[in-house]
């Protein structure tokens, strides 16, 4: 009797030991899925896989994208994301599959889904229905490309390292702001955008040489735009005599025509790009302060010498309250 009871107990114990890992694994997987924070449909993050994610043994659906209604299929550079149409408890749409490349094939359980295709800064969303029969869907992105560059007055090229662009939405919001789409864009870089008008800000240097313009992007086309900066590169130095050596340990302050400070620098030389106009440069060396008025002519780089003599010296207390 005791042996029979003991045998049954051992069998039950062994069965329980084998069952624990399975139930623990199932519980662990369920918790992991619950903790995942899937991106919203407007997210453009790089997917974690380079191929479609299979979900069950449902129907196959082939997804392709074109720039225009009758354009050829895009063969690379697309980020595909497939979402369930109902938001999860966190308010985000659960992503069930993703892929990167051109035309993609997904195996999805029958049902309704939202598909988002992003191509650079361009994108499109479409609702699809998956059944047990294989089918094909296409998304028209209605997108084109924008390539930007700038020159100085007279057509002289600007070094790429001193030139950057920012691309904003064409329409301003109620408070006058424009949503930023692409910051810090290098010249001659192709930016993929949905067709429409965009507000482009070109910055030459790091002070005040800024040009704003509205540029329209057409679907299926590459729009190339070149803006002209009415500015010049200026180099200031403090010298004891015309053509002399620059005096080290000099502090610089640049004022615009209204007398507002717009740039400060320290060193023997102060080099900067300035928009066309009138300026005052103030140089401080030890306990002496000197100043000089000068003009910036578009396209004409200059070296401005500030003489360290009595004629250009100013009283340190001048303008103090």
Buried (B, 14 or more C-beta within 10 A) or exposed (E): EEEEEEEEEEEEEEEEEEEEEEEEEEEEEEEEEEEEEBBEBEBEEEBEEEBBBBBEEBBBBBBBBBBBEEBEEBEEEBBBBBBBEEEEEEEBBBBBBBBBBBBBBBBBEEBEBBBBBBBBBBBBBBEBEBEEEEEEBBBBBBBBBBBBBBBBBEEEEBEEEBBBBBBBBBEEEEEEEBEEBBEEBEBEBBBBBBBBEBBBBBBBBEBBBBBEEEBEBBBBBEBEBBBBBBBBBBBBBBBEEEEEEBBEEBBBBBBBEEEEEBBEBEEBBBBBBBBBBEBBBBBBBEEBBBBBEBEBEBBBBBEBBBBBEEEBEEEEEEEEE
